[in-house]
């Protein structure tokens, strides 16, 4: 199932539903309308509440998607919605850094790392920086070294405290994509000062997320996925998730030792190698106004962002 948060054209009210891929044009099944039609009371109206409601509600939504033909009058053409980040109000969005071997080498070469991590490390992505699929993201005046980072995100489906590696996947509801847009100049200054990545990664719009949560039952192997990134149709990187150093089992066990991880919390698992800053012609590759960036889990889903002045 492809879970989305969206706003209908002409509305300002966020809703949740499912994207139904279709060669003739994607359609959206709005859960609120199905619940009303079927007389289902108190169906969750936002993604965090939906995930917290557990398997009963998840299975109910899957049954609606499976029977979408019975609800054809409720379907919305995807052209008539605006995508929001699938989860707009996560309590915790932790981004694991230095987690691909190829990217680790890039960071060493460019002085963007001062230490080699011995355990999973992270910084926080603020909700205020998130943007949805097809968003237009402003490159603020004075920022010229704007880089792309396509990242696999694990969405947690139930509370985890003291989770063990062997049971980590039991807590995962699905996956999505983060384009962890980064100002390399600000990041370099933060590293030099000994601070974590805050300013250079949390500018408004610098967290394109989505387009959807792909439920985990649709992913045969989370560590055999190709993360790709293209700019204006030209592929810039293609790296398999098998290259990750810390797997979700390591990450969840580490961070849930003392901190409760709640349904709707997210872990982004780091940038693959191949970002602009790691290449000799980096100045030519940094994102500029007019660039269209597509970050994909190859063959599964694509997040598209346009950079504007």
N, C-alpha and C positions, 0 to 999 in steps of 0.2 A: 504494500500500500504506500502511496505517495502523499504524505500529510503536509498541508500547507496552511499558512495564515495569510489572509488576503483581505482586500477591501474592494467591494463592487464599484463599478463606475457610477458616479453620482451619489455615493455614500461616503461617510467618514467613519463607519463602524467596522472595526476589525472582526473577522469571522475565521472559523477553521473549517477545513474540508479536505477533500482528496482530489488530486489531479489525476485525470484519466487520460493517459497518452492515446493519441489517435492520429493516424497518418493524414487525415483530412482536417486536423486542427484539434488541439487538446481541449478537453472540457473539464469543468470543475463541478464536483458534487458537494454542495454546501450542507454540512451536517445539521445546522439549525433547521433548515427547511425540511429535511427528511424526518428529523425528530418531531417537528410540528405535525407533519403529515401522518405519522404513525402514532401520534399521541404519546410519545416518549417524554416523560417529564424530567426536568432538571438535568438534561444532557449538558455536559461541560461546554462552555462557550469560548474558552481559550486553551492554547496548547498545553500550558503547564498544568492546568486543572485536568485536562483530558488525560495526560500521562499519569498524573497522580491517582486517577480513578482506577487504574490497573487493567488487568487482562479482560475483565468482563466488558468494559466499555470499548477497549481496543478490538475485541472480537465482534462486538456489535457493529462497530464502524466497518470492519472488514466484510461483514455480511451485507451491509448496505452497498459497499463498492461492488461486491460480487453480483448483487442484484440491481446494478445501476440501470439496467434496461427497464426495470419497473418504475424508475423514478426519472425517466427521460424528460418529463415536463419541468423538472427542477434544475436540470443541468444548465450551467452558464458557460458560454464560450470564453476560453481563457483570454481572448483579446479584450474582454470586458471587465477584467479585474486588474488590480495592482497587487503585486506580491510584496508582502512584508517579510522580515526575517521569520522563519518558522516559529522560533521562540523569541519574543520581544523583551521578556522580563525575567530571564534566568537569574536565580539567586547567585550562582557562581558559573562563570565562563572562564575556565582555566586553560591557558595555552601552553602546551609543553614545548620548550625550546630545545634546540640542538639535538634533534631526534632522528635525523637521517644522516647516515655516514657521509654521503656525498655533500650535504649542506654543511656539515661540521667542518669539512676541509675548506669550503669556501669562506666560512667565518674566520678560520685561522688565518687564511691568506690576506684577508681584508681588515684585520685587527678589530673585528666585531665580536671577539670572544677573548676573555682573559683567563678562563679556566676550563678544564675538561670535566664535565659533570660526572659524578660517581653514582648518582641516583636521579630520578626524574626531577626536573626543575620546571618552573612555570612562571608566567606573568598573567595579569588579568586583562581581559578584553571587556571594556565597559559597555553596558547596554546602550549608552548614549552615542556610541560610535557605529552601531550596527545599521546596515541598510539591506534592502531586499534585492531579489532577482530583478534584472533590468533597470536597476537604479542608475541615476546619473550622479556621479561623485565629484565634488568640487576639489580640484587641486589648489590649495590656498596659495595666495601670492607669497613668493619667497621660497616655496618648496620646488626644487627642481629634480631631486634624486628620489623620485617616487617609484617604489619597487613592488612587484607582485609576489605573492606567496600562496599557492593553492594548497589547502590543507584538508585532510580527512578529519571530520568531527564526529565524535561519539556522543550521542544523546542518551542520557541516563533516564531509565523508566521507573525506577523505584528507589527508595531510600537505601543508601549503603553506608554502613559504619562498621569498620573492622572487616571489610570484605576481603576474601582470600583470592589469590590468583586463579585457583581452579574453578571458581564460581563467577568470575568477572563478567562473562558474557550473559549471565542470567540477569544482570542489571541493565543491560543495554537495550534500549527501545529501537534504535536505528542509527543511521548515519546521515550526515549532510556535509556541505562544503563551506569552508571559510576562505575568502581571499584576504589574507592578512596584510592589507596594504600598509606599507612601511616607508617612512621618510628616513633614508639612510644617514643623512647628515645629523638629524636629531638623535638617531639611535647610536651613532658613533660617539656623540658627546655624552650620552647617558652611560655608555659602557666605560668611557674614560673617567667618569665621575664615580663609578662604582654602583650606579643605580640600575634597577631593572627597566625593561622597556615599557615606558608609560606614554610619554608625550608623542613619540614618533609612530605609535601604533593606535592611538585612541582619539585622533582628530575626527570630528564628525564625518560620517560616511566611510571611514577607513576600515569598516568591518562588514563588507558584503557577505551575506550568509544565506544559504539556501541552494536551489529554489525551494527545496522540500526536505522533509525527513523521510528517507527511504527505510521502511521498517526492516529489521534485521533478518526476517525470514526471507527477504528477497536478495540477500547477499550471501552467496555460497561460501566465500572465504574472504574475510576482511584483510587478510595478509597476502592476497594475490589480486590487488586492484592497481590499475594504472592511473596515477594522478597526472593530469596533463594541464598545460596552460598555453594558450595561444593569444597573440596580440594582433589584431587586424587580420585574422585568418592565418597567421604564420605561427606554427608551433614553436614554442620557446623551450618547453621541457616535457619530459615523459619519464616518470620514475615509478617503480613498483613499490607498494607499501611494505613488501618484504624487507626493504632496506631500513625500516624503522628500527632504532636501537631499543627503545622502551615500548613494549606492547601495551595494549589496554589493560591486560592483567597486571603488569607492573605498575602502571599509572594509577589504576583504581585502588589497588592494595596500598600503595604509598600514600595517596592523599586522603584515603578514608580511615587511616589509622586512628586519628583523633578528631577529624573534621567530618561531620555528617554531610554526605553528598546526597542531594535531594532529586526527586523526579523533576526533570526539566533542566537540571544542570548539564553543562557540556564540557567536554575535553577536546580541544583541538590538538592534533598530534604532530605539529611541526611542519616546516617547509621542506620539500624535497630539494635536492641539488638542481641548479640550473637557473637560479634567480639572476636578475640583471647584475647585481653588485659583484657577483663572482666571475664575471666575464671580462675579458680584456677590453672589449668595446662597450663597457657598461654605460658610458655617457650617451651612446646612441640608442640604448635599450630602455632606459628609464621612461616611465609612462608620461605621456604628454596629452594635453587637451585634444579630444577627438579620438583617442585610442579606445578601441573596444576590446575588453579583456574577457576571455572565456576560460573558466576553470572547470575541469571535468573530472568525474570518476568515469573513466572511459567506458562507453557502452551502457552507462546507467543514468547519469544525470549531468547537467551542465548549468553553471551559474554565470550569468553574463552581466558585465558592468561597463558603463561608458564613462570615461574621464572627461570632465569639462573644466573650463577656466573659472 
